């Protein structure tokens, strides 16, 4: 009885924090766990006119839609674009925030440091809709960049920044680095701030230079954070890596001219599955992507433990 009273007293004392935790649990249940019942649509011949009941009463077709996607003539190109863009983003967007966080940490002028940090993470809050509009104004055939280059006599005809399939991957990576670099810098900078200053002072007394302190103290101390972020990025490789999702960028920046390199699995699901009302097919394709992501998370965690001795679980 006494233990129960003590537990109740502690719970009331922590009530505001418990409400925060409960809110997060409710959010996960409503938006992450309950919708998972819809996965069954991928194995059934579901039609939207059947309503919610149709999810359970429609005809079972097994792996029909899974085979249809794998046998689609565009399957190889979709996988190549999805993995290729995400890999390039991972290669560039993963180390750059780490380097930038180290550079910010080494800045001595606090005001300038705050200014640079604020300017770097503000693009994260700009939607891809706005970015696509800005890109069109600057990079279209009649945009500012092409007009300037032609007026200077550097080019004879406009460069198809937004229409040339060969330029799309580079444009996608550069725009994503600009948008997300500052946001992930916050994560690594927070890890660097947590490093004990006694280590730096001891290294400085021993005659270690700035680069030596970074290499032998800063980077090893934030290694757990680097490993966790890397595992999450690899697990979301088919989704977009650190940027979360490639859908908005590819959907807004893609067009009939660069579709060969801009169309990814997410945009394909939207165009063929959702826009055409083929919800069962869209569910099957999404489930394939989720299954691959799950395998990537466990694989990256396994190899991380083997190589560095660290992992998520």
N, C-alpha and C positions, 0 to 999 in steps of 0.2 A: 504493500500500500504506500509505503514511504517512497519507494522508487518511482511509483506512478505519479505521486505528487511532485517529486523533484523533476521528473520528465515534463510534466505539465507546466511547471513554473519556468523551466528553461525554454519551453516552446513559446510561451507567452512573451518572454523576454526577447526572443528572436523572431517575433511575429512578422515585422516588416521584411526581414530577410527571407523568412519562409514563404511569404507571399510572392516575392520575386522568383524564388525557385519554383513555386507551384505554377506561376504564370508561364515559365519556360516549359515545364512539363506538359501543361495544357496545350501550349502552342505546338509542341512536337506531336502530341497525340492527334490533334485536329488536322494538321497540315502534312504530317509525315507518316504516321502509322495507320490512321483510318483510311486514307486514300490507297494504301497498299492492297486493300480488298479488290480494287479495280484491276489489279494485275490479271485476274482471271479472264478479263476481256480478251487478252492476247491469245487465249486458247479456245475462244468461242466465236461463232459467227454472229457477232453483236451488231445490232442496228440501233441508232439513236432513237428511233420512233418507239422502240420497246420500253423506253424509260429505264428506271433503276432496276425494275424487276427482270428486265431482259438480260442483265449481267449474269443472273443465276439460271434463267430459264431458256436462254438461247442455245442453239445447237452446238455441241462440243466438236471442234475441228482439230484439236491437238496442235501439232507443229506446222500447220498449213501456212500461216502468215510468216513464221520464222524462215521456212524454206523459200517462200516467195521473195523475201528481202535478200537472202543470201544469193539467190539465183537472178536477182535483178541485174540488168546490164550495166547499171550505174554503181553497183555495189563497191567494186574495187576503187573507183575514183572517189567515192564518198569516204571510204576508209582512209585512202591516201591523203585527201584534203584535211579530214578531221585530225588524224594523227600528225600529219606534217605541220600544220599550223600550230597545234598544241605543243609539239616538240620544240619548234623554233621559239615559241613564247617561253617555254620552260628554260631553254638554254640562255635566253637573254633576260627574261624578267625575274629569274631566280637569283643569279649572282649580283645583278645591278643594285637591287635594294640593299643587299649586304654591304657592298662597297660604298654605297651612298650613306648608309647608316654609320659606317666607320668614319667617313669623311666628316659627317655632321658632328660626330662625337669629338673629333679632333679640333673643331673650331673653337677658338678662344673668345671671340666676340659673341656674347649671348644674344644680343638683339639681332644681329645678322643671321645667326643660327636659327632663331625662331622664324625670321622672315623667309629664309630659304625653305625651311621645313613646311611652313604654311603654304607657300606657293607650290611646293612639290606634291602635296596631297590633295589640294583643292580640285584638280581634274577628276579625281575619283568620284566626286559628287555630281559631275556633269554627265548627263545621260547620253547614250550612244545616238539618240535622235538628234540632239543638239550638235554632237561631234560630226555626225554625217552631214548636217547642214553646213557647218563650218568648212568641212573638207570639200564640199561641192563648190563653195565660194572661192576657195583657194586653189583647188587642184583640178577643177573641170577644164575642158578645152578652152573656154573663155574666161577662166578664173584668173586670180591675181598673179599666181606663180607663172603660168604660161604666158600671160600678157607681158609680164616683166621680162622674162627670158627672151621673148620674141622682139620686144622693143630694144633690148640690148644687143640683138643680133646673134645671140648664143645658139638659138635653134631656128630652123626654118619653118617648122610646123609644130602645132601643139603636141605635147607628150600626153599619152592616155594614162595618167596616173590612176584614174578610177575605172578605166575600161580595159586596159591591157591585162590579160590573164597572167602574164609573166611577172607583173609588178604587184599583184594583189597580196601575195604572201608577205612580201617585205613591208608593204603598207600596213597590213593587219598587225604585224609584230611591232612596228615602230609606234603606231597609234596606241597599241595596248601598253607598251612600255611607258609612254608619256602619261597615260591615264592612271595606271596602277602602281607605278614605281614608288611614289611617295607614300601610298597607303601601306604597302608592305614594309616600307622603311620604318614605320612606327613600331611594328612588331619587333624588328631586329634592334632598333634603338632602345626599346624598353628592356630588352635582354642585356644590352651593353651597359645600360645604366645600373643594372643589378650586379655588375661585376665589382668585387671589393677593390677599393682604391688602395688598400694596403699592398696588393700585388703589384700595382703600377709603381708605387713609391719604392718598394723593395727592388724592383727591376731597374728603376732609375738610379738608385744608389749603387747597384752593381754595374752601372755603366751602359745599360741597354738603351739603344736609340728608339726613336718613335716607331719606326717600321718594325723593329724587333719586338717592341711591346705589343704592337698590333698582332703580329704573327704568332707570338708565343703566349700571349695572355688573352687578348680580346677574342680572337677567333676560337681558340679552344674552349673558352668559358661560355660562348654562345652556341657551341656545337649542338647541345640538345635541342635548342630552338630551331637551328638550321635543319636538323634531321627530321623533326616533326613536320615542319613546313614542306620539306622535300617529299616526305611520304604522302602528305595530303595532296600535293601537286601532282605526283605520279598517279595517285588513285583517281584523280579527276582529269587524267590525260585526255580521255575521250570527250570530256565536257568542256575543257578549256584551260586546264592547269590552274595557275594562281589567279587568273582573271575571273574564275568562276564559271562563266559560260560564254561560248563563242557565238551563241545564237543571234543576239541582238546585232552584234558587229557584222556578222556574215549576212544577215537578212537585210540590214539597212545599206551596207556597202556593196553587197552583191547585186549584179544586174545580168541581163541577157548576154552582155559582151564578155564579162569575166566569170560567168557561171562555171566554166570548166575548172577553175581553181578556187572559187568562193563557196560553192555549194558543199555543205557538210551534213552530217547525219541529222543534226537538230533541225536545220532548215528543210531537209528532205522530209522529215517526219511531219513538219508543219504543213508543207505544200501538198504532199501526197496523202498523208494520213488525216490531219485535222481539217484542212481547207476543203478536202473532198468528202469529208464526213466518214472516212474509214477509220473509226476509232479503234477497232480491234487490231488493225494493221499497225497503227501508230503505237499502240500499247506494246505489241510484240517487238517492234524495233527499239522502243525505249527500254524494254526489259533486257534485250541483248546488250545494249550499251551499259546498263546498270550492272549486269552480271560481269562484264569485262572489267568495269571499274572496281568491283569488289575483289576480283582476282588480282588486279594490279595493286590494290592496297595491301593485301596479305603478302603478295610477292615482294613488294618494296620493303615492307616491314621485316620480312624474313631475311632478305639480303642485307638490310641495314643492321640487323642484329649480328649477322655473320661478320660484316666488315668493321662496324664501329662499336658493336656491343650495345647499341641504343635502339629503341623502337617505341612504337605507340603502345604495344601490349605484348 
